[in-house]
Amino acid sequence: MKKINSKQTEAQCQLTSGKSSPESVGAFAPIALFVYNRPQHTQQTVEALQKNELASESDLFIFSDAPKKPEAVAAVQEVREYIKTVGGFKSVSIVERDENLGLADSIIDGVTRMCNEYGRVIVLEDDLVTSPCFLRYMNDALDLYEHEESIISIHGYIYPVADKLPETFFLRGADCWGWATWMRGWDLFEQNGQHLLNKLLRQKLTDKFDMDNSYAYTKMLRAQIAGKNNSWAIRWYASAFLQNKLTLYPGNSLVLNIGMDDSGTHCSSAVKYEGDLARASIHVGTVAVEESSVARQAFISFHLKSRTNFFTKVFRKLAAAVQRRVGLQ
């Protein structure tokens, strides 16, 4: 177990400080796991990852953010005590932040450092349970598409759409629930949300960016610019989308988000994206390197249905409230 202290002002420090040289990292991509103050979620995430076929041959780097508020101290410490016990991987290195960076800055800093050091990385957060096939799929795709400039990343999660999808497919943009990239891909990440929005507006791409107006991605980006959220993911999606880059997805999800409740910093309990985890291996390289119109339409339909369900729930709650008020008059 190797531990590396990390302050926000030390973003450029080498991950090799206090650990073996990068040449010691094996043939499989290193894994970056970002944790904060959810010990139970973190344990489930780690235990699922340990069951992966390639876990014992993979190097795991755990980035532990520092408490933002005094009330988070105990939970952060509990997480830190737990991750010190983690085994089952080729190596485990822990990066303990001395100051709170927040999820976005922690991921941006961590992914940047991993890509600079190792050239590629698999990225997970502390509420993502993976299929035993997850690491194999990620590494196979990272190897196969390493030099394919049109592909920016590999993703492990898909929405539980109604339509049957190909075993793998591509969509324009990038995603955030269990993903991987290379240094050449992450180099395209633009941190300035205003720059991204300006380009989308100038090129008249907001409708397409919003999946034919089925999901309010542009609104999310505007909120990030206004400081109403600190989403790195919307900027990652926009960065890839504007560069006309593709992300590979599996036809069956290899990731389950267990944090879609009040315990998540950036989660909403209004809509749950639960589905079955794929148990069979995913074969990569079987589709053309182009956006799948079938998958894109399936995502659009899912977003529209989810939005309809959400507004239906809101309407029913309002109607019930009105009935209660009438009953009291």
C-alpha positions as protocol buffer text, in pm:
chain_id: "A"
residue {
  index: 1
  type: MET
  ca { x: 0 y: 0 z: 0 }
}
residue {
  index: 2
  type: LYS
  ca { x: 148 y: 333 z: -107 }
}
residue {
  index: 3
  type: LYS
  ca { x: 16 y: 667 z: 19 }
}
residue {
  index: 4
  type: ILE
  ca { x: 73 y: 1004 z: -144 }
}
residue {
  index: 5
  type: ASN
  ca { x: -36 y: 1328 z: 19 }
}
residue {
  index: 6
  type: SER
  ca { x: -170 y: 1583 z: -226 }
}
residue {
  index: 7
  type: LYS
  ca { x: -256 y: 1951 z: -198 }
}
residue {
  index: 8
  type: GLN
  ca { x: -441 y: 2150 z: -461 }
}
residue {
  index: 9
  type: THR
  ca { x: -130 y: 2362 z: -517 }
}
residue {
  index: 10
  type: GLU
  ca { x: 67 y: 2049 z: -601 }
}
residue {
  index: 11
  type: ALA
  ca { x: -139 y: 1951 z: -904 }
}
residue {
  index: 12
  type: GLN
  ca { x: 169 y: 1902 z: -1119 }
}
residue {
  index: 13
  type: CYS
  ca { x: 352 y: 1670 z: -878 }
}
residue {
  index: 14
  type: GLN
  ca { x: 445 y: 1330 z: -1015 }
}
residue {
  index: 15
  type: LEU
  ca { x: 240 y: 1032 z: -907 }
}
residue {
  index: 16
  type: THR
  ca { x: 570 y: 847 z: -885 }
}
residue {
  index: 17
  type: SER
  ca { x: 648 y: 1034 z: -562 }
}
residue {
  index: 18
  type: GLY
  ca { x: 658 y: 769 z: -294 }
}
residue {
  index: 19
  type: LYS
  ca { x: 581 y: 484 z: -534 }
}
residue {
  index: 20
  type: SER
  ca { x: 744 y: 275 z: -799 }
}
residue {
  index: 21
  type: SER
  ca { x: 837 y: 412 z: -1140 }
}
residue {
  index: 22
  type: PRO
  ca { x: 571 y: 421 z: -1418 }
}
residue {
  index: 23
  type: GLU
  ca { x: 754 y: 141 z: -1598 }
}
residue {
  index: 24
  type: SER
  ca { x: 629 y: -90 z: -1323 }
}
residue {
  index: 25
  type: VAL
  ca { x: 266 y: -38 z: -1422 }
}
residue {
  index: 26
  type: GLY
  ca { x: 152 y: -346 z: -1609 }
}
residue {
  index: 27
  type: ALA
  ca { x: 8 y: -397 z: -1953 }
}
residue {
  index: 28
  type: PHE
  ca { x: -339 y: -303 z: -1829 }
}
residue {
  index: 29
  type: ALA
  ca { x: -460 y: 54 z: -1783 }
}
residue {
  index: 30
  type: PRO
  ca { x: -434 y: 199 z: -1431 }
}
residue {
  index: 31
  type: ILE
  ca { x: -763 y: 267 z: -1254 }
}
residue {
  index: 32
  type: ALA
  ca { x: -839 y: 601 z: -1088 }
}
residue {
  index: 33
  type: LEU
  ca { x: -1111 y: 580 z: -821 }
}
residue {
  index: 34
  type: PHE
  ca { x: -1241 y: 906 z: -671 }
}
residue {
  index: 35
  type: VAL
  ca { x: -1389 y: 885 z: -321 }
}
residue {
  index: 36
  type: TYR
  ca { x: -1517 y: 1128 z: -62 }
}
residue {
  index: 37
  type: ASN
  ca { x: -1752 y: 1064 z: 230 }
}
residue {
  index: 38
  type: ARG
  ca { x: -1964 y: 760 z: 144 }
}
residue {
  index: 39
  type: PRO
  ca { x: -1806 y: 454 z: 306 }
}
residue {
  index: 40
  type: GLN
  ca { x: -2082 y: 209 z: 215 }
}
residue {
  index: 41
  type: HIS
  ca { x: -2093 y: 318 z: -148 }
}
residue {
  index: 42
  type: THR
  ca { x: -1714 y: 309 z: -168 }
}
residue {
  index: 43
  type: GLN
  ca { x: -1702 y: -44 z: -30 }
}
residue {
  index: 44
  type: GLN
  ca { x: -1960 y: -169 z: -280 }
}
residue {
  index: 45
  type: THR
  ca { x: -1769 y: -4 z: -564 }
}
residue {
  index: 46
  type: VAL
  ca { x: -1439 y: -158 z: -457 }
}
residue {
  index: 47
  type: GLU
  ca { x: -1583 y: -505 z: -392 }
}
residue {
  index: 48
  type: ALA
  ca { x: -1740 y: -515 z: -738 }
}
residue {
  index: 49
  type: LEU
  ca { x: -1415 y: -401 z: -896 }
}
residue {
  index: 50
  type: GLN
  ca { x: -1223 y: -672 z: -706 }
}
residue {
  index: 51
  type: LYS
  ca { x: -1443 y: -933 z: -876 }
}
residue {
  index: 52
  type: ASN
  ca { x: -1328 y: -820 z: -1219 }
}
residue {
  index: 53
  type: GLU
  ca { x: -1126 y: -1065 z: -1423 }
}
residue {
  index: 54
  type: LEU
  ca { x: -827 y: -829 z: -1452 }
}
residue {
  index: 55
  type: ALA
  ca { x: -835 y: -678 z: -1103 }
}
residue {
  index: 56
  type: SER
  ca { x: -526 y: -864 z: -977 }
}
residue {
  index: 57
  type: GLU
  ca { x: -331 y: -744 z: -1281 }
}
residue {
  index: 58
  type: SER
  ca { x: -440 y: -379 z: -1257 }
}
residue {
  index: 59
  type: ASP
  ca { x: -293 y: -90 z: -1058 }
}
residue {
  index: 60
  type: LEU
  ca { x: -551 y: 102 z: -852 }
}
residue {
  index: 61
  type: PHE
  ca { x: -507 y: 468 z: -755 }
}
residue {
  index: 62
  type: ILE
  ca { x: -759 y: 599 z: -502 }
}
residue {
  index: 63
  type: PHE
  ca { x: -804 y: 977 z: -482 }
}
residue {
  index: 64
  type: SER
  ca { x: -958 y: 1073 z: -145 }
}
residue {
  index: 65
  type: ASP
  ca { x: -1086 y: 1430 z: -122 }
}
residue {
  index: 66
  type: ALA
  ca { x: -1060 y: 1620 z: 207 }
}
residue {
  index: 67
  type: PRO
  ca { x: -1369 y: 1728 z: 407 }
}
residue {
  index: 68
  type: LYS
  ca { x: -1544 y: 2040 z: 282 }
}
residue {
  index: 69
  type: LYS
  ca { x: -1730 y: 2099 z: 609 }
}
residue {
  index: 70
  type: PRO
  ca { x: -1669 y: 1990 z: 970 }
}
residue {
  index: 71
  type: GLU
  ca { x: -1969 y: 1755 z: 957 }
}
residue {
  index: 72
  type: ALA
  ca { x: -1800 y: 1556 z: 677 }
}
residue {
  index: 73
  type: VAL
  ca { x: -1483 y: 1485 z: 875 }
}
residue {
  index: 74
  type: ALA
  ca { x: -1598 y: 1160 z: 1036 }
}
residue {
  index: 75
  type: ALA
  ca { x: -1729 y: 1007 z: 713 }
}
residue {
  index: 76
  type: VAL
  ca { x: -1417 y: 1107 z: 517 }
}
residue {
  index: 77
  type: GLN
  ca { x: -1200 y: 951 z: 785 }
}
residue {
  index: 78
  type: GLU
  ca { x: -1409 y: 633 z: 777 }
}
residue {
  index: 79
  type: VAL
  ca { x: -1358 y: 612 z: 400 }
}
residue {
  index: 80
  type: ARG
  ca { x: -984 y: 669 z: 441 }
}
residue {
  index: 81
  type: GLU
  ca { x: -957 y: 396 z: 702 }
}
residue {
  index: 82
  type: TYR
  ca { x: -1141 y: 156 z: 472 }
}
residue {
  index: 83
  type: ILE
  ca { x: -935 y: 224 z: 158 }
}
residue {
  index: 84
  type: LYS
  ca { x: -617 y: 151 z: 353 }
}
residue {
  index: 85
  type: THR
  ca { x: -740 y: -210 z: 380 }
}
residue {
  index: 86
  type: VAL
  ca { x: -812 y: -256 z: 8 }
}
residue {
  index: 87
  type: GLY
  ca { x: -630 y: -538 z: -169 }
}
residue {
  index: 88
  type: GLY
  ca { x: -686 y: -768 z: -463 }
}
residue {
  index: 89
  type: PHE
  ca { x: -509 y: -547 z: -718 }
}
residue {
  index: 90
  type: LYS
  ca { x: -156 y: -550 z: -858 }
}
residue {
  index: 91
  type: SER
  ca { x: -90 y: -241 z: -646 }
}
residue {
  index: 92
  type: VAL
  ca { x: -296 y: 13 z: -452 }
}
residue {
  index: 93
  type: SER
  ca { x: -183 y: 375 z: -418 }
}
residue {
  index: 94
  type: ILE
  ca { x: -375 y: 633 z: -216 }
}
residue {
  index: 95
  type: VAL
  ca { x: -377 y: 1006 z: -286 }
}
residue {
  index: 96
  type: GLU
  ca { x: -513 y: 1191 z: 18 }
}
residue {
  index: 97
  type: ARG
  ca { x: -607 y: 1550 z: -51 }
}
residue {
  index: 98
  type: ASP
  ca { x: -505 y: 1786 z: 229 }
}
residue {
  index: 99
  type: GLU
  ca { x: -760 y: 2044 z: 112 }
}
residue {
  index: 100
  type: ASN
  ca { x: -1107 y: 1995 z: -32 }
}
residue {
  index: 101
  type: LEU
  ca { x: -1098 y: 2021 z: -410 }
}
residue {
  index: 102
  type: GLY
  ca { x: -1456 y: 1919 z: -480 }
}
residue {
  index: 103
  type: LEU
  ca { x: -1546 y: 1642 z: -721 }
}
residue {
  index: 104
  type: ALA
  ca { x: -1482 y: 1836 z: -1043 }
}
residue {
  index: 105
  type: ASP
  ca { x: -1136 y: 1966 z: -955 }
}
residue {
  index: 106
  type: SER
  ca { x: -1037 y: 1635 z: -797 }
}
residue {
  index: 107
  type: ILE
  ca { x: -1127 y: 1445 z: -1114 }
}
residue {
  index: 108
  type: ILE
  ca { x: -972 y: 1700 z: -1349 }
}
residue {
  index: 109
  type: ASP
  ca { x: -649 y: 1702 z: -1150 }
}
residue {
  index: 110
  type: GLY
  ca { x: -640 y: 1325 z: -1102 }
}
residue {
  index: 111
  type: VAL
  ca { x: -718 y: 1231 z: -1461 }
}
residue {
  index: 112
  type: THR
  ca { x: -467 y: 1487 z: -1590 }
}
residue {
  index: 113
  type: ARG
  ca { x: -194 y: 1348 z: -1369 }
}
residue {
  index: 114
  type: MET
  ca { x: -271 y: 987 z: -1457 }
}
residue {
  index: 115
  type: CYS
  ca { x: -276 y: 1059 z: -1831 }
}
residue {
  index: 116
  type: ASN
  ca { x: 48 y: 1255 z: -1811 }
}
residue {
  index: 117
  type: GLU
  ca { x: 213 y: 975 z: -1616 }
}
residue {
  index: 118
  type: TYR
  ca { x: 72 y: 663 z: -1781 }
}
residue {
  index: 119
  type: GLY
  ca { x: -85 y: 775 z: -2109 }
}
residue {
  index: 120
  type: ARG
  ca { x: -425 y: 622 z: -2035 }
}
residue {
  index: 121
  type: VAL
  ca { x: -662 y: 574 z: -1743 }
}
residue {
  index: 122
  type: ILE
  ca { x: -986 y: 405 z: -1640 }
}
residue {
  index: 123
  type: VAL
  ca { x: -1200 y: 636 z: -1426 }
}
residue {
  index: 124
  type: LEU
  ca { x: -1456 y: 547 z: -1158 }
}
residue {
  index: 125
  type: GLU
  ca { x: -1636 y: 733 z: -881 }
}
residue {
  index: 126
  type: ASP
  ca { x: -1738 y: 594 z: -543 }
}
residue {
  index: 127
  type: ASP
  ca { x: -2096 y: 505 z: -641 }
}
residue {
  index: 128
  type: LEU
  ca { x: -2037 y: 294 z: -951 }
}
residue {
  index: 129
  type: VAL
  ca { x: -2075 y: -83 z: -928 }
}
residue {
  index: 130
  type: THR
  ca { x: -1912 y: -262 z: -1221 }
}
residue {
  index: 131
  type: SER
  ca { x: -1973 y: -590 z: -1398 }
}
residue {
  index: 132
  type: PRO
  ca { x: -1695 y: -851 z: -1371 }
}
residue {
  index: 133
  type: CYS
  ca { x: -1641 y: -787 z: -1744 }
}
residue {
  index: 134
  type: PHE
  ca { x: -1583 y: -412 z: -1704 }
}
residue {
  index: 135
  type: LEU
  ca { x: -1201 y: -404 z: -1691 }
}
residue {
  index: 136
  type: ARG
  ca { x: -1164 y: -649 z: -1979 }
}
residue {
  index: 137
  type: TYR
  ca { x: -1393 y: -441 z: -2200 }
}
residue {
  index: 138
  type: MET
  ca { x: -1212 y: -119 z: -2108 }
}
residue {
  index: 139
  type: ASN
  ca { x: -865 y: -257 z: -2172 }
}
residue {
  index: 140
  type: ASP
  ca { x: -961 y: -431 z: -2496 }
}
residue {
  index: 141
  type: ALA
  ca { x: -1113 y: -109 z: -2630 }
}
residue {
  index: 142
  type: LEU
  ca { x: -825 y: 109 z: -2510 }
}
residue {
  index: 143
  type: ASP
  ca { x: -580 y: -118 z: -2692 }
}
residue {
  index: 144
  type: LEU
  ca { x: -782 y: -153 z: -3011 }
}
residue {
  index: 145
  type: TYR
  ca { x: -866 y: 215 z: -3056 }
}
residue {
  index: 146
  type: GLU
  ca { x: -550 y: 370 z: -2912 }
}
residue {
  index: 147
  type: HIS
  ca { x: -448 y: 527 z: -3243 }
}
residue {
  index: 148
  type: GLU
  ca { x: -798 y: 596 z: -3378 }
}
residue {
  index: 149
  type: GLU
  ca { x: -805 y: 976 z: -3355 }
}
residue {
  index: 150
  type: SER
  ca { x: -1181 y: 1001 z: -3405 }
}
residue {
  index: 151
  type: ILE
  ca { x: -1243 y: 815 z: -3077 }
}
residue {
  index: 152
  type: ILE
  ca { x: -1197 y: 1014 z: -2758 }
}
residue {
  index: 153
  type: SER
  ca { x: -1307 y: 770 z: -2489 }
}
residue {
  index: 154
  type: ILE
  ca { x: -1460 y: 439 z: -2385 }
}
residue {
  index: 155
  type: HIS
  ca { x: -1773 y: 427 z: -2168 }
}
residue {
  index: 156
  type: GLY
  ca { x: -1918 y: 147 z: -1957 }
}
residue {
  index: 157
  type: TYR
  ca { x: -2271 y: 262 z: -1872 }
}
residue {
  index: 158
  type: ILE
  ca { x: -2579 y: 291 z: -2090 }
}
residue {
  index: 159
  type: TYR
  ca { x: -2933 y: 391 z: -2001 }
}
residue {
  index: 160
  type: PRO
  ca { x: -3187 y: 108 z: -1967 }
}
residue {
  index: 161
  type: VAL
  ca { x: -3335 y: 190 z: -2307 }
}
residue {
  index: 162
  type: ALA
  ca { x: -3626 y: -5 z: -2449 }
}
residue {
  index: 163
  type: ASP
  ca { x: -3462 y: -75 z: -2785 }
}
residue {
  index: 164
  type: LYS
  ca { x: -3218 y: -357 z: -2849 }
}
residue {
  index: 165
  type: LEU
  ca { x: -2875 y: -214 z: -2924 }
}
residue {
  index: 166
  type: PRO
  ca { x: -2567 y: -350 z: -3105 }
}
residue {
  index: 167
  type: GLU
  ca { x: -2305 y: -522 z: -2888 }
}
residue {
  index: 168
  type: THR
  ca { x: -2104 y: -200 z: -2906 }
}
residue {
  index: 169
  type: PHE
  ca { x: -2174 y: 134 z: -3072 }
}
residue {
  index: 170
  type: PHE
  ca { x: -2045 y: 489 z: -3096 }
}
residue {
  index: 171
  type: LEU
  ca { x: -2204 y: 822 z: -3006 }
}
residue {
  index: 172
  type: ARG
  ca { x: -2070 y: 1171 z: -3054 }
}
residue {
  index: 173
  type: GLY
  ca { x: -1940 y: 1328 z: -2734 }
}
residue {
  index: 174
  type: ALA
  ca { x: -1818 y: 1177 z: -2407 }
}
residue {
  index: 175
  type: ASP
  ca { x: -1971 y: 1044 z: -2086 }
}
residue {
  index: 176
  type: CYS
  ca { x: -1897 y: 1009 z: -1715 }
}
residue {
  index: 177
  type: TRP
  ca { x: -2020 y: 688 z: -1544 }
}
residue {
  index: 178
  type: GLY
  ca { x: -1730 y: 446 z: -1570 }
}
residue {
  index: 179
  type: TRP
  ca { x: -1509 y: 557 z: -1856 }
}
residue {
  index: 180
  type: ALA
  ca { x: -1157 y: 556 z: -1994 }
}
residue {
  index: 181
  type: THR
  ca { x: -942 y: 769 z: -2219 }
}
residue {
  index: 182
  type: TRP
  ca { x: -591 y: 829 z: -2346 }
}
residue {
  index: 183
  type: MET
  ca { x: -375 y: 1137 z: -2299 }
}
residue {
  index: 184
  type: ARG
  ca { x: -452 y: 1242 z: -2658 }
}
residue {
  index: 185
  type: GLY
  ca { x: -824 y: 1237 z: -2569 }
}
residue {
  index: 186
  type: TRP
  ca { x: -800 y: 1414 z: -2234 }
}
residue {
  index: 187
  type: ASP
  ca { x: -580 y: 1682 z: -2392 }
}
residue {
  index: 188
  type: LEU
  ca { x: -897 y: 1801 z: -2570 }
}
residue {
  index: 189
  type: PHE
  ca { x: -1078 y: 1871 z: -2242 }
}
residue {
  index: 190
  type: GLU
  ca { x: -1171 y: 2240 z: -2217 }
}
residue {
  index: 191
  type: GLN
  ca { x: -1225 y: 2363 z: -1860 }
}
residue {
  index: 192
  type: ASN
  ca { x: -1377 y: 2697 z: -1959 }
}
residue {
  index: 193
  type: GLY
  ca { x: -1751 y: 2642 z: -1993 }
}
residue {
  index: 194
  type: GLN
  ca { x: -1810 y: 2984 z: -2147 }
}
residue {
  index: 195
  type: HIS
  ca { x: -1571 y: 2906 z: -2431 }
}
residue {
  index: 196
  type: LEU
  ca { x: -1759 y: 2583 z: -2496 }
}
residue {
  index: 197
  type: LEU
  ca { x: -2100 y: 2753 z: -2492 }
}
residue {
  index: 198
  type: ASN
  ca { x: -1980 y: 3026 z: -2726 }
}
residue {
  index: 199
  type: LYS
  ca { x: -1869 y: 2766 z: -2979 }
}
residue {
  index: 200
  type: LEU
  ca { x: -2198 y: 2574 z: -2954 }
}
residue {
  index: 201
  type: LEU
  ca { x: -2395 y: 2894 z: -3013 }
}
residue {
  index: 202
  type: ARG
  ca { x: -2170 y: 3019 z: -3291 }
}
residue {
  index: 203
  type: GLN
  ca { x: -2193 y: 2688 z: -3475 }
}
residue {
  index: 204
  type: LYS
  ca { x: -2569 y: 2656 z: -3405 }
}
residue {
  index: 205
  type: LEU
  ca { x: -2521 y: 2315 z: -3245 }
}
residue {
  index: 206
  type: THR
  ca { x: -2727 y: 2345 z: -2927 }
}
residue {
  index: 207
  type: ASP
  ca { x: -3022 y: 2141 z: -3057 }
}
residue {
  index: 208
  type: LYS
  ca { x: -2799 y: 1854 z: -3160 }
}
residue {
  index: 209
  type: PHE
  ca { x: -2593 y: 1892 z: -2841 }
}
residue {
  index: 210
  type: ASP
  ca { x: -2920 y: 1852 z: -2647 }
}
residue {
  index: 211
  type: MET
  ca { x: -2992 y: 1524 z: -2827 }
}
residue {
  index: 212
  type: ASP
  ca { x: -3259 y: 1684 z: -3047 }
}
residue {
  index: 213
  type: ASN
  ca { x: -3390 y: 1878 z: -2746 }
}
residue {
  index: 214
  type: SER
  ca { x: -3456 y: 1562 z: -2546 }
}
residue {
  index: 215
  type: TYR
  ca { x: -3216 y: 1654 z: -2264 }
}
residue {
  index: 216
  type: ALA
  ca { x: -3115 y: 1997 z: -2133 }
}
residue {
  index: 217
  type: TYR
  ca { x: -2738 y: 1970 z: -2172 }
}
residue {
  index: 218
  type: THR
  ca { x: -2703 y: 2332 z: -2282 }
}
residue {
  index: 219
  type: LYS
  ca { x: -2897 y: 2443 z: -1975 }
}
residue {
  index: 220
  type: MET
  ca { x: -2663 y: 2233 z: -1761 }
}
residue {
  index: 221
  type: LEU
  ca { x: -2362 y: 2400 z: -1924 }
}
residue {
  index: 222
  type: ARG
  ca { x: -2511 y: 2745 z: -1864 }
}
residue {
  index: 223
  type: ALA
  ca { x: -2565 y: 2651 z: -1498 }
}
residue {
  index: 224
  type: GLN
  ca { x: -2201 y: 2547 z: -1471 }
}
residue {
  index: 225
  type: ILE
  ca { x: -2092 y: 2880 z: -1613 }
}
residue {
  index: 226
  type: ALA
  ca { x: -2319 y: 3062 z: -1365 }
}
residue {
  index: 227
  type: GLY
  ca { x: -2171 y: 2867 z: -1075 }
}
residue {
  index: 228
  type: LYS
  ca { x: -2494 y: 2680 z: -1004 }
}
residue {
  index: 229
  type: ASN
  ca { x: -2315 y: 2350 z: -1051 }
}
residue {
  index: 230
  type: ASN
  ca { x: -1951 y: 2252 z: -1084 }
}
residue {
  index: 231
  type: SER
  ca { x: -1992 y: 1973 z: -1335 }
}
residue {
  index: 232
  type: TRP
  ca { x: -1676 y: 1855 z: -1506 }
}
residue {
  index: 233
  type: ALA
  ca { x: -1886 y: 1602 z: -1699 }
}
residue {
  index: 234
  type: ILE
  ca { x: -2086 y: 1856 z: -1900 }
}
residue {
  index: 235
  type: ARG
  ca { x: -1759 y: 2020 z: -2004 }
}
residue {
  index: 236
  type: TRP
  ca { x: -1610 y: 1683 z: -2099 }
}
residue {
  index: 237
  type: TYR
  ca { x: -1917 y: 1604 z: -2312 }
}
residue {
  index: 238
  type: ALA
  ca { x: -1910 y: 1948 z: -2475 }
}
residue {
  index: 239
  type: SER
  ca { x: -1535 y: 1932 z: -2538 }
}
residue {
  index: 240
  type: ALA
  ca { x: -1569 y: 1599 z: -2719 }
}
residue {
  index: 241
  type: PHE
  ca { x: -1887 y: 1699 z: -2903 }
}
residue {
  index: 242
  type: LEU
  ca { x: -1735 y: 2018 z: -3042 }
}
residue {
  index: 243
  type: GLN
  ca { x: -1431 y: 1825 z: -3165 }
}
residue {
  index: 244
  type: ASN
  ca { x: -1672 y: 1581 z: -3337 }
}
residue {
  index: 245
  type: LYS
  ca { x: -1519 y: 1292 z: -3140 }
}
residue {
  index: 246
  type: LEU
  ca { x: -1682 y: 957 z: -3066 }
}
residue {
  index: 247
  type: THR
  ca { x: -1719 y: 746 z: -2752 }
}
residue {
  index: 248
  type: LEU
  ca { x: -1761 y: 370 z: -2754 }
}
residue {
  index: 249
  type: TYR
  ca { x: -2053 y: 224 z: -2552 }
}
residue {
  index: 250
  type: PRO
  ca { x: -2152 y: -137 z: -2476 }
}
residue {
  index: 251
  type: GLY
  ca { x: -2494 y: -258 z: -2584 }
}
residue {
  index: 252
  type: ASN
  ca { x: -2555 y: -385 z: -2229 }
}
residue {
  index: 253
  type: SER
  ca { x: -2448 y: -176 z: -1932 }
}
residue {
  index: 254
  type: LEU
  ca { x: -2132 y: -273 z: -1748 }
}
residue {
  index: 255
  type: VAL
  ca { x: -2192 y: -13 z: -1477 }
}
residue {
  index: 256
  type: LEU
  ca { x: -2469 y: 49 z: -1224 }
}
residue {
  index: 257
  type: ASN
  ca { x: -2496 y: 381 z: -1041 }
}
residue {
  index: 258
  type: ILE
  ca { x: -2587 y: 317 z: -676 }
}
residue {
  index: 259
  type: GLY
  ca { x: -2565 y: 683 z: -577 }
}
residue {
  index: 260
  type: MET
  ca { x: -2885 y: 819 z: -730 }
}
residue {
  index: 261
  type: ASP
  ca { x: -3022 y: 925 z: -395 }
}
residue {
  index: 262
  type: ASP
  ca { x: -2971 y: 1200 z: -142 }
}
residue {
  index: 263
  type: SER
  ca { x: -2625 y: 1069 z: -50 }
}
residue {
  index: 264
  type: GLY
  ca { x: -2475 y: 1187 z: -378 }
}
residue {
  index: 265
  type: THR
  ca { x: -2330 y: 1534 z: -418 }
}
residue {
  index: 266
  type: HIS
  ca { x: -2447 y: 1574 z: -776 }
}
residue {
  index: 267
  type: CYS
  ca { x: -2740 y: 1335 z: -789 }
}
residue {
  index: 268
  type: SER
  ca { x: -3113 y: 1370 z: -820 }
}
residue {
  index: 269
  type: SER
  ca { x: -3359 y: 1113 z: -692 }
}
residue {
  index: 270
  type: ALA
  ca { x: -3621 y: 1223 z: -947 }
}
residue {
  index: 271
  type: VAL
  ca { x: -3510 y: 976 z: -1211 }
}
residue {
  index: 272
  type: LYS
  ca { x: -3329 y: 648 z: -1154 }
}
residue {
  index: 273
  type: TYR
  ca { x: -3116 y: 495 z: -1426 }
}
residue {
  index: 274
  type: GLU
  ca { x: -3115 y: 137 z: -1303 }
}
residue {
  index: 275
  type: GLY
  ca { x: -3074 y: -166 z: -1526 }
}
residue {
  index: 276
  type: ASP
  ca { x: -2918 y: -510 z: -1535 }
}
residue {
  index: 277
  type: LEU
  ca { x: -2540 y: -545 z: -1548 }
}
residue {
  index: 278
  type: ALA
  ca { x: -2395 y: -734 z: -1841 }
}
residue {
  index: 279
  type: ARG
  ca { x: -2243 y: -1065 z: -1732 }
}
residue {
  index: 280
  type: ALA
  ca { x: -2105 y: -1185 z: -2065 }
}
residue {
  index: 281
  type: SER
  ca { x: -1788 y: -1045 z: -2218 }
}
residue {
  index: 282
  type: ILE
  ca { x: -1824 y: -762 z: -2466 }
}
residue {
  index: 283
  type: HIS
  ca { x: -1646 y: -805 z: -2799 }
}
residue {
  index: 284
  type: VAL
  ca { x: -1501 y: -478 z: -2930 }
}
residue {
  index: 285
  type: GLY
  ca { x: -1410 y: -392 z: -3287 }
}
residue {
  index: 286
  type: THR
  ca { x: -1726 y: -533 z: -3442 }
}
residue {
  index: 287
  type: VAL
  ca { x: -1885 y: -204 z: -3557 }
}
residue {
  index: 288
  type: ALA
  ca { x: -1795 y: 77 z: -3793 }
}
residue {
  index: 289
  type: VAL
  ca { x: -1630 y: 380 z: -3635 }
}
residue {
  index: 290
  type: GLU
  ca { x: -1924 y: 616 z: -3681 }
}
residue {
  index: 291
  type: GLU
  ca { x: -2213 y: 741 z: -3472 }
}
residue {
  index: 292
  type: SER
  ca { x: -2496 y: 490 z: -3441 }
}
residue {
  index: 293
  type: SER
  ca { x: -2827 y: 644 z: -3550 }
}
residue {
  index: 294
  type: VAL
  ca { x: -3011 y: 353 z: -3384 }
}
residue {
  index: 295
  type: ALA
  ca { x: -2844 y: 413 z: -3046 }
}
residue {
  index: 296
  type: ARG
  ca { x: -2883 y: 789 z: -3070 }
}
residue {
  index: 297
  type: GLN
  ca { x: -3257 y: 754 z: -3129 }
}
residue {
  index: 298
  type: ALA
  ca { x: -3282 y: 505 z: -2841 }
}
residue {
  index: 299
  type: PHE
  ca { x: -3116 y: 757 z: -2609 }
}
residue {
  index: 300
  type: ILE
  ca { x: -3346 y: 1034 z: -2730 }
}
residue {
  index: 301
  type: SER
  ca { x: -3654 y: 819 z: -2670 }
}
residue {
  index: 302
  type: PHE
  ca { x: -3529 y: 729 z: -2323 }
}
residue {
  index: 303
  type: HIS
  ca { x: -3471 y: 1095 z: -2232 }
}
residue {
  index: 304
  type: LEU
  ca { x: -3816 y: 1197 z: -2358 }
}
residue {
  index: 305
  type: LYS
  ca { x: -3986 y: 916 z: -2169 }
}
residue {
  index: 306
  type: SER
  ca { x: -3792 y: 996 z: -1849 }
}
residue {
  index: 307
  type: ARG
  ca { x: -3888 y: 1362 z: -1880 }
}
residue {
  index: 308
  type: THR
  ca { x: -4253 y: 1268 z: -1932 }
}
residue {
  index: 309
  type: ASN
  ca { x: -4244 y: 1040 z: -1628 }
}
residue {
  index: 310
  type: PHE
  ca { x: -4086 y: 1313 z: -1419 }
}
residue {
  index: 311
  type: PHE
  ca { x: -4347 y: 1574 z: -1510 }
}
residue {
  index: 312
  type: THR
  ca { x: -4623 y: 1318 z: -1456 }
}
residue {
  index: 313
  type: LYS
  ca { x: -4495 y: 1259 z: -1102 }
}
residue {
  index: 314
  type: VAL
  ca { x: -4477 y: 1633 z: -1038 }
}
residue {
  index: 315
  type: PHE
  ca { x: -4831 y: 1682 z: -1168 }
}
residue {
  index: 316
  type: ARG
  ca { x: -4965 y: 1402 z: -950 }
}
residue {
  index: 317
  type: LYS
  ca { x: -4796 y: 1547 z: -642 }
}
residue {
  index: 318
  type: LEU
  ca { x: -4941 y: 1892 z: -718 }
}
residue {
  index: 319
  type: ALA
  ca { x: -5287 y: 1744 z: -778 }
}
residue {
  index: 320
  type: ALA
  ca { x: -5270 y: 1554 z: -450 }
}
residue {
  index: 321
  type: ALA
  ca { x: -5163 y: 1871 z: -267 }
}
residue {
  index: 322
  type: VAL
  ca { x: -5456 y: 2063 z: -416 }
}
residue {
  index: 323
  type: GLN
  ca { x: -5698 y: 1789 z: -313 }
}
residue {
  index: 324
  type: ARG
  ca { x: -5562 y: 1793 z: 40 }
}
residue {
  index: 325
  type: ARG
  ca { x: -5598 y: 2171 z: 57 }
}
residue {
  index: 326
  type: VAL
  ca { x: -5955 y: 2153 z: -75 }
}
residue {
  index: 327
  type: GLY
  ca { x: -6034 y: 1890 z: 185 }
}
residue {
  index: 328
  type: LEU
  ca { x: -5914 y: 2119 z: 461 }
}
residue {
  index: 329
  type: GLN
  ca { x: -6129 y: 2413 z: 350 }
}
